C-alpha cells in the first residue's frame, strides 16, 4: 500500500499528552502499524545485520512490553495468548527471564505476521479495558508504566524505519519503502554561535515524561566555546573523503581506525559511486547525492575524524543542551510526521542555530554515563537504560524518523561509536 504524504500527516499528528490514557495508547499503537503498511509480507521477516530486527519482531516486542509490565501484574484474570511469546519477544530483560538470541530474530518464520497482529489485538483489547477503569490504588504505577511503554513504542517506530532502510539496502534491487520528494535544497554558509561558558544546569526537571537517564538536573562547568549554526553537509564531507580522510590515521581515534579498516569504510553508509557520480540510498530508493543536504549515517568515529580534519571537535552534550535550551519541537522541524524520512537542508536562513530539532541525531563527544545522583527505575524497568552505560556515546536532537511528540531538549540517545545505520549526523564545535 502506497501512502501519500497527506494521508501520513493526517494519521500522525503529535500525540496529545493531555488526552485520555486510552486515546494516547490507541494513537501510538496505530502509528506503528501505519509504518508497516507499505511492506509486503516477505519484508516482515528480514534481518540484514545483527543490529537490526525484522519488522514483525518490533510489532511483537512492543506488544510484549505492555503485556509483561502492565497486563500481567495489574489486570485481574489476564491470560497470555501464547506463553512462548514471553521468551520469543523479550529483548534483553534478564530479570524477566531468558530471551531468544538477537542475531537469530530473522529465522522466526513463525509466528506469522497474521498471528502477531492477532497478538496485538489481544493485548490492545485488554489494555483498553484496563485503561478505561484503572483502580485508584494502582493508578500511579500503571500511569508511569504506560508512559514508559508509549515512549518505548515510539522508539521502536523510529527503529522500524531505520531497520527497514537497512534491510532494503541489503537487497540488490534497492527497493523503495515509499516514494517521496525531499524538496529543493538550500545553501547556507556555516557560521558560529559564541558561548561564554560558566556554570550551567542540564537535565530534565519539571512536569511531563522523561526517561530516568535524563535526571537529575545538575550543574556542569563549561569553558568558552562556539558551535556551528548547522549540520555538516554531504558536499563538505565529500571534501574530507577526496582529501584522503579515510587513508590518513592522524585524524582517527585508534579504535575508529581499526573499525574503519576492518569494515572497509570509504564513505558514509548508503553512499554508492556509479557512472562517475555519487548516489545515496534512501527510503525512497536510490537518489543522486545532494551536496547541500546534511551528511547522514556516519559513525561517531567518522564524525570525530571529520571534526579533527577541520581542526575542530564535536560538542559535549552539556554544550549542546545549553545551546539549544530554548528550542522546542515544532511542525516546522523535519521529524517523522513530515513523512520525508530523509534529512533536508535548513529551512530558516535567518536563524542563529538551526537543525537542532529533527533531521539527524547529532553525535557529541560525551560518553553515555549516569548523571551525578542518577537513580534508575526500580525493578525490571531499571534495565531499560542504566545497564547500557558503558562503551556508548551520547547523541542529541532527534531525527527525520523520530516522532515529534517523543523528543525534548534533555533527551539522551546513545549508540555504540561504530554504529552507522541510525540517522546520525555531525555538528562542529570548537574552543573559543
HUBEL-V935872 format. One record per residue. N is the residue number from 0. SS is DSSP state (alpha for helix, beta for strand, coil for the rest). Layout:
# HUBEL-V935872
N	SS
N	SS
This chain:
# HUBEL-V935872
0	coil
1	coil
2	coil
3	coil
4	alpha
5	alpha
6	alpha
7	alpha
8	alpha
9	alpha
10	alpha
11	coil
12	coil
13	coil
14	coil
15	coil
16	coil
17	coil
18	coil
19	coil
20	alpha
21	alpha
22	alpha
23	alpha
24	alpha
25	alpha
26	alpha
27	alpha
28	alpha
29	alpha
30	alpha
31	alpha
32	alpha
33	alpha
34	alpha
35	alpha
36	coil
37	coil
38	coil
39	coil
40	alpha
41	alpha
42	alpha
43	alpha
44	alpha
45	coil
46	coil
47	coil
48	coil
49	coil
50	coil
51	coil
52	coil
53	coil
54	alpha
55	alpha
56	alpha
57	alpha
58	alpha
59	alpha
60	alpha
61	alpha
62	alpha
63	alpha
64	alpha
65	alpha
66	alpha
67	alpha
68	alpha
69	alpha
70	alpha
71	alpha
72	alpha
73	alpha
74	coil
75	coil
76	coil
77	coil
78	coil
79	coil
80	coil
81	coil
82	coil
83	coil
84	alpha
85	alpha
86	alpha
87	alpha
88	coil
89	coil
90	coil
91	coil
92	coil
93	coil
94	coil
95	coil
96	coil
97	coil
98	coil
99	coil
100	coil
101	alpha
102	alpha
103	alpha
104	alpha
105	alpha
106	alpha
107	coil
108	coil
109	coil
110	coil
111	coil
112	alpha
113	alpha
114	alpha
115	alpha
116	alpha
117	alpha
118	alpha
119	alpha
120	alpha
121	alpha
122	alpha
123	alpha
124	alpha
125	alpha
126	alpha
127	alpha
128	alpha
129	alpha
130	alpha
131	coil
132	coil
133	coil
134	coil
135	alpha
136	alpha
137	alpha
138	alpha
139	alpha
140	alpha
141	alpha
142	alpha
143	alpha
144	alpha
145	alpha
146	alpha
147	alpha
148	alpha
149	alpha
150	alpha
151	alpha
152	alpha
153	alpha
154	alpha
155	alpha
156	alpha
157	alpha
158	alpha
159	alpha
160	alpha
161	alpha
162	alpha
163	alpha
164	alpha
165	alpha
166	alpha
167	alpha
168	alpha
169	coil
170	coil
171	coil
172	coil
173	coil
174	coil
175	coil
176	coil
177	coil
178	coil
179	coil
180	coil
181	coil
182	coil
183	coil
184	coil
185	coil
186	coil
187	coil
188	coil
189	coil
190	coil
191	beta
192	beta
193	beta
194	beta
195	coil
196	coil
197	beta
198	beta
199	beta
200	beta
201	beta
202	coil
203	coil
204	coil
205	coil
206	coil
207	coil
208	coil
209	coil
210	coil
211	alpha
212	alpha
213	alpha
214	coil
215	coil
216	coil
217	beta
218	beta
219	beta
220	beta
221	beta
222	coil
223	coil
224	beta
225	beta
226	beta
227	beta
228	coil
229	coil
230	coil
231	coil
232	beta
233	alpha
234	alpha
235	alpha
236	alpha
237	alpha
238	alpha
239	alpha
240	alpha
241	alpha
242	coil
243	coil
244	coil
245	coil
246	coil
247	coil
248	alpha
249	alpha
250	alpha
251	coil
252	coil
253	alpha
254	alpha
255	alpha
256	alpha
257	alpha
258	alpha
259	alpha
260	alpha
261	alpha
262	alpha
263	coil
264	coil
265	coil
266	coil
267	coil
268	coil
269	coil
270	beta
271	beta
272	beta
273	beta
274	coil
275	coil
276	beta
277	beta
278	beta
279	beta
280	beta
281	beta
282	coil
283	coil
284	beta
285	beta
286	beta
287	beta
288	coil
289	coil
290	coil
291	coil
292	coil
293	beta
294	coil
295	coil
296	coil
297	coil
298	coil
299	alpha
300	alpha
301	alpha
302	alpha
303	alpha
304	alpha
305	alpha
306	alpha
307	alpha
308	alpha
309	coil
310	coil
311	coil
312	beta
313	beta
314	coil
315	coil
316	alpha
317	alpha
318	alpha
319	alpha
320	alpha
321	alpha
322	alpha
323	coil
324	coil
325	coil
326	coil
327	coil
328	coil
329	coil
330	coil
331	coil
332	coil
333	beta
334	coil
335	alpha
336	alpha
337	alpha
338	coil
339	coil
340	coil
341	coil
342	coil
343	coil
344	coil
345	coil
346	coil
347	coil
348	coil
349	coil
350	coil
351	coil
352	coil
353	coil
354	coil
355	coil
356	coil
357	beta
358	coil
359	coil
360	beta
361	beta
362	beta
363	beta
364	beta
365	beta
366	beta
367	coil
368	coil
369	coil
370	coil
371	coil
372	coil
373	coil
374	coil
375	coil
376	coil
377	coil
378	alpha
379	alpha
380	alpha
381	alpha
382	alpha
383	coil
384	coil
385	alpha
386	alpha
387	alpha
388	coil
389	coil
390	coil
391	coil
392	beta
393	beta
394	beta
395	beta
396	coil
397	coil
398	coil
399	coil
400	coil
401	coil
402	coil
403	alpha
404	alpha
405	alpha
406	coil
407	coil
408	coil
409	coil
410	coil
411	coil
412	beta
413	beta
414	beta
415	coil
416	coil
417	coil
418	coil
419	coil
420	coil
421	coil
422	coil
423	beta
424	beta
425	coil
426	coil
427	beta
428	beta
429	beta
430	beta
431	coil
